[in-house]
Amino acid sequence: MRVFIFFIIFLSATILAYFMSKPKDKTDDLPVINPIDISSEMVDSSVIRKGFGHRIGNFEFLNQDNQKIGVKDVKGKVFVAEYFFTTCGTICPKMNAQMQRVQKAFFNNPDFKILSFTVDPEVDSVPQMKMYADGHGAAKGQWHFLTGDKKELYDLARKSFFILKPAEAENLGDAGSDFIHTNNFVLVDQLLRIRGYYDGTSAKEVDRLIHDVEVVLAEKN
């Protein structure tokens, strides 16, 4: 009898140890990112010490169809954001080729959006964005190419998405400093929280992004 009791205790301990050491589901591993978690050079001084509760701030810009798109259109949905410009000949073509893969993975999913913000609104007018969007097969109502006031575009990048260095963005009036952009894609959840950053020029990173979008879409918020 004593041997049987010891066996039961051993078996129970073994099962408990297994479940405690078992890798967590990816949903548990996907962080909620706040300003304090990001390199300080990427964060505006007004929010640099914020360690909880960061949300993408209010915005409203025109898309390629001359429609106003803002927070109201993405709240409650999962979306990926990027900053680019249409005349970029370096990383932007690679990024938007990868973004086409992202769109294909979630094509016509009403709970998923893509927002591509320009850093060069003087050139990237609505007609220019329309031509670029059509050239990349942007699905109407799902992939929005957004243009508007430069200061508002850059403030959003610095204070909400954290993908432009404040020190650079402050020099918008200087020659040669207007085309500040990044290769990062930003994943945002239904509550407007940042959940990840990904190298938009890397197929492997974008594979990870597609997986993480699926994780966030499956979350119960």
KEDO-649548 format. One record per residue (C-alpha): residue number from 1; residue in three letters; x, y, z. Coordinates in pm, whole numbers, plus 32768, in hexadecimal, padded with zeros to 4 digits. Each point is the difference from the previous one (the first is absolute). Example, Ala and Ser with C-alpha at 12.3 -4.5 7.8 and 13.67 -1.06 7.14 Angstrom:
[r 1 "ala" [84CE 7E3E 830C]]
[r 2 "ser" [8089 8158 7FBE]]
***
This chain:
[r 1 "met" [8000 8000 8000]]
[r 2 "arg" [8118 80EF 805B]]
[r 3 "val" [80AC 7FB9 7EB2]]
[r 4 "phe" [7EBB 804C 7F49]]
[r 5 "ile" [7FDC 814E 80B5]]
[r 6 "phe" [8166 8060 7FAF]]
[r 7 "phe" [7FBE 7FA1 7E93]]
[r 8 "ile" [7ECC 80DF 7FF0]]
[r 9 "ile" [80C1 8123 809B]]
[r 10 "phe" [811F 7FCE 7F0B]]
[r 11 "leu" [7F14 7FEC 7ED7]]
[r 12 "ser" [7F48 813C 806A]]
[r 13 "ala" [8147 80BC 802E]]
[r 14 "thr" [8078 7F8F 7EA9]]
[r 15 "ile" [7EBF 8074 7F55]]
[r 16 "leu" [800B 8151 80B6]]
[r 17 "ala" [816D 8033 7F9F]]
[r 18 "tyr" [7FAB 7FB4 7E95]]
[r 19 "phe" [7EF0 8106 7FEB]]
[r 20 "met" [80D3 8102 80B7]]
[r 21 "ser" [8123 7FCD 7F11]]
[r 22 "lys" [7F2E 7FE4 7EC4]]
[r 23 "pro" [803C 8125 7F12]]
[r 24 "lys" [7EF1 8106 8019]]
[r 25 "asp" [7F13 8038 7EE3]]
[r 26 "lys" [806F 8114 7F14]]
[r 27 "thr" [7ED6 80D2 806D]]
[r 28 "asp" [8099 801B 815C]]
[r 29 "asp" [8152 8062 7F74]]
[r 30 "leu" [7F8F 8122 7F26]]
[r 31 "pro" [8047 813B 80CA]]
[r 32 "val" [7F47 8146 8022]]
[r 33 "ile" [8108 8106 7FB2]]
[r 34 "asn" [8011 814D 80B6]]
[r 35 "pro" [80F2 8125 7FD3]]
[r 36 "ile" [80DC 7F8A 811F]]
[r 37 "asp" [8040 7EBB 7F40]]
[r 38 "ile" [808F 80B3 7ECF]]
[r 39 "ser" [8154 809C 7FBF]]
[r 40 "ser" [7FEB 8160 808F]]
[r 41 "glu" [8083 809F 7EC0]]
[r 42 "met" [7EC1 7F92 7F50]]
[r 43 "val" [7F0E 808E 8102]]
[r 44 "asp" [7F88 8166 801F]]
[r 45 "ser" [8064 809C 814B]]
[r 46 "ser" [7E94 803D 805C]]
[r 47 "val" [7FBB 7E8A 8027]]
[r 48 "ile" [8159 7F6A 8035]]
[r 49 "arg" [7FBF 7F85 8166]]
[r 50 "lys" [7EA7 7F70 7FBD]]
[r 51 "gly" [8002 7E94 8068]]
[r 52 "phe" [7E91 7FA5 7FED]]
[r 53 "gly" [7EC9 804A 7F35]]
[r 54 "his" [8096 808B 7EBE]]
[r 55 "arg" [7F0A 8016 7EE0]]
[r 56 "ile" [8021 8080 7E9B]]
[r 57 "gly" [7F90 816B 8008]]
[r 58 "asn" [7EEB 80A5 7F3F]]
[r 59 "phe" [803C 8044 7E8E]]
[r 60 "glu" [7F47 803F 7EBC]]
[r 61 "phe" [8099 8008 7EA3]]
[r 62 "leu" [7F8E 7FD5 7E99]]
[r 63 "asn" [802D 7EB2 7F55]]
[r 64 "gln" [8038 7FB4 7E90]]
[r 65 "asp" [7E8A 8019 7FBE]]
[r 66 "asn" [7FEE 815B 80A3]]
[r 67 "gln" [7F49 7F70 812C]]
[r 68 "lys" [8047 806C 8165]]
[r 69 "ile" [8094 7EDF 80C4]]
[r 70 "gly" [8041 8019 8174]]
[r 71 "val" [8004 7F4D 814D]]
[r 72 "lys" [7E8C 7FBF 7FE5]]
[r 73 "asp" [8041 7F24 7ED1]]
[r 74 "val" [80FF 7F1D 80AA]]
[r 75 "lys" [7F90 7FF5 816A]]
[r 76 "gly" [7F84 7EA3 804B]]
[r 77 "lys" [80CE 7F72 7EE0]]
[r 78 "val" [8163 7F81 7FD8]]
[r 79 "phe" [80DF 80CC 7F1B]]
[r 80 "val" [8164 801E 7F82]]
[r 81 "ala" [809A 8159 7FCD]]
[r 82 "glu" [812E 8077 7F39]]
[r 83 "tyr" [809E 814B 7F98]]
[r 84 "phe" [8082 8021 7E9A]]
[r 85 "phe" [7FFB 80E7 7ED0]]
[r 86 "thr" [7F9B 7FAF 7E9D]]
[r 87 "thr" [813F 807B 7F56]]
[r 88 "cys" [80E4 7F35 80E3]]
[r 89 "gly" [80E0 7F1E 7F34]]
[r 90 "thr" [80B2 7F4D 811C]]
[r 91 "ile" [7F48 7F49 8116]]
[r 92 "cys" [7E98 8065 7FB3]]
[r 93 "pro" [7FD2 7F1D 7ECF]]
[r 94 "lys" [807B 7EDA 80D0]]
[r 95 "met" [7F1E 805F 8120]]
[r 96 "asn" [7EC8 801E 7F2E]]
[r 97 "ala" [8049 7EBE 7F46]]
[r 98 "gln" [7FFF 7F5C 8157]]
[r 99 "met" [7EC8 80C2 8065]]
[r 100 "gln" [7F52 7F68 7ED3]]
[r 101 "arg" [8045 7EAE 80A0]]
[r 102 "val" [7F5F 807B 8141]]
[r 103 "gln" [7ECD 8077 7F43]]
[r 104 "lys" [7FE6 7EB4 7F49]]
[r 105 "ala" [800B 7F41 814A]]
[r 106 "phe" [7ED3 80C3 8087]]
[r 107 "phe" [7F58 8066 7EBB]]
[r 108 "asn" [7EA4 808F 803D]]
[r 109 "asn" [800B 7FAB 8172]]
[r 110 "pro" [7F22 8114 8091]]
[r 111 "asp" [80BE 7FF6 8149]]
[r 112 "phe" [8152 8053 7F66]]
[r 113 "lys" [8087 8141 7F61]]
[r 114 "ile" [8149 8088 7F78]]
[r 115 "leu" [805F 816F 8028]]
[r 116 "ser" [811D 808A 7F2C]]
[r 117 "phe" [8056 8164 806C]]
[r 118 "thr" [80D2 80DE 7F21]]
[r 119 "val" [8127 80C9 8082]]
[r 120 "asp" [7FFC 80DA 7EC9]]
[r 121 "pro" [7EA0 8092 7FE1]]
[r 122 "glu" [8071 811C 7F1B]]
[r 123 "val" [803C 7EFF 7EEF]]
[r 124 "asp" [7F15 7EF2 8079]]
[r 125 "ser" [7EB6 80A3 7FAB]]
[r 126 "val" [7EBE 7F3A 7FF3]]
[r 127 "pro" [8024 7FBD 7E87]]
[r 128 "gln" [816C 7F96 8031]]
[r 129 "met" [7F9A 7F14 8119]]
[r 130 "lys" [7EE6 7F78 7F29]]
[r 131 "met" [80F0 7FAB 7EE8]]
[r 132 "tyr" [80F0 7F5A 80F4]]
[r 133 "ala" [7EEA 7F3F 80B1]]
[r 134 "asp" [7F74 7F7F 7EB7]]
[r 135 "gly" [815D 7F95 7F99]]
[r 136 "his" [8018 7F2C 813B]]
[r 137 "gly" [7EA7 7F67 7FE4]]
[r 138 "ala" [7F81 80A7 813C]]
[r 139 "ala" [7EAC 7F75 8061]]
[r 140 "lys" [7F00 8115 801F]]
[r 141 "gly" [7F9E 8034 8168]]
[r 142 "gln" [8118 7F25 8088]]
[r 143 "trp" [814E 809B 7F9B]]
[r 144 "his" [8001 8179 802D]]
[r 145 "phe" [8115 80E4 7F7D]]
[r 146 "leu" [7FE7 8138 80D7]]
[r 147 "thr" [8071 8165 7FC3]]
[r 148 "gly" [7FC7 814D 80AB]]
[r 149 "asp" [80AD 8105 80D4]]
[r 150 "lys" [8172 7FB2 802A]]
[r 151 "lys" [8017 8067 816D]]
[r 152 "glu" [7ED5 7F28 805A]]
[r 153 "leu" [8090 7ED8 7F44]]
[r 154 "tyr" [8150 801F 80AD]]
[r 155 "asp" [7F6A 8042 8158]]
[r 156 "leu" [7F38 7EC0 7FE0]]
[r 157 "ala" [813C 7F41 7FA3]]
[r 158 "arg" [80C1 8091 8127]]
[r 159 "lys" [7EF6 7FFB 810F]]
[r 160 "ser" [7F2B 7ED3 7FA6]]
[r 161 "phe" [80BA 7F06 7F23]]
[r 162 "phe" [8166 8057 806D]]
[r 163 "ile" [80A2 7FC5 7EAF]]
[r 164 "leu" [80A5 8151 7FBC]]
[r 165 "lys" [8114 8094 80D5]]
[r 166 "pro" [7F86 8147 809F]]
[r 167 "ala" [8151 80A6 7FC6]]
[r 168 "glu" [7FDD 7FC2 7E8B]]
[r 169 "ala" [7E92 8056 7FE7]]
[r 170 "glu" [803A 8151 80A5]]
[r 171 "asn" [80CD 806C 7ED0]]
[r 172 "leu" [7EE8 7FE8 7F01]]
[r 173 "gly" [804C 8155 7F6E]]
[r 174 "asp" [8169 7FAC 7FAC]]
[r 175 "ala" [805B 7F98 7EA1]]
[r 176 "gly" [802D 7E8B 7FE2]]
[r 177 "ser" [7F50 7FAC 8146]]
[r 178 "asp" [7EA0 7FDD 7F75]]
[r 179 "phe" [801F 7E94 7F97]]
[r 180 "ile" [8028 7F5C 8153]]
[r 181 "his" [7F75 7EA4 7FFA]]
[r 182 "thr" [8035 7EAB 809B]]
[r 183 "asn" [7FF2 7E94 7F9A]]
[r 184 "asn" [7F29 7FA7 812F]]
[r 185 "phe" [7E9E 7F7E 7FEC]]
[r 186 "val" [7F34 8032 813E]]
[r 187 "leu" [7EF3 7F0D 8075]]
[r 188 "val" [7EE0 80A2 80BE]]
[r 189 "asp" [7EE4 7F46 80AB]]
[r 190 "gln" [7E8C 803F 8028]]
[r 191 "leu" [803E 80DF 812E]]
[r 192 "leu" [80F8 80DA 7F42]]
[r 193 "arg" [8129 7F69 80BB]]
[r 194 "ile" [814F 7FB7 7F57]]
[r 195 "arg" [8046 7E8B 7FFC]]
[r 196 "gly" [8139 7FE4 7F2A]]
[r 197 "tyr" [8103 8091 7F11]]
[r 198 "tyr" [807A 7F4D 7EC8]]
[r 199 "asp" [8102 8041 7EF1]]
[r 200 "gly" [7F29 803D 7ECF]]
[r 201 "thr" [811B 7FAC 7F10]]
[r 202 "ser" [802D 7EA1 808F]]
[r 203 "ala" [7F24 7EE0 7F88]]
[r 204 "lys" [804F 7F40 813F]]
[r 205 "glu" [7F97 8126 80DA]]
[r 206 "val" [7EC1 802E 7F38]]
[r 207 "asp" [7FB4 7E8C 802B]]
[r 208 "arg" [8015 8042 8176]]
[r 209 "leu" [7F1E 812F 7FD9]]
[r 210 "ile" [7EF8 7F35 7F46]]
[r 211 "his" [8007 7EFD 8116]]
[r 212 "asp" [7FE1 810B 810B]]
[r 213 "val" [7EDC 80A5 7F4D]]
[r 214 "glu" [7F4D 7EB1 8013]]
[r 215 "val" [8051 7FED 8174]]
[r 216 "val" [7F72 815B 8044]]
[r 217 "leu" [7ECC 7FC4 7F29]]
[r 218 "ala" [7FB5 7ECF 80D7]]
[r 219 "glu" [8022 80BC 8148]]
[r 220 "lys" [7ECE 8055 80CE]]
[r 221 "asn" [801A 8172 8057]]
***
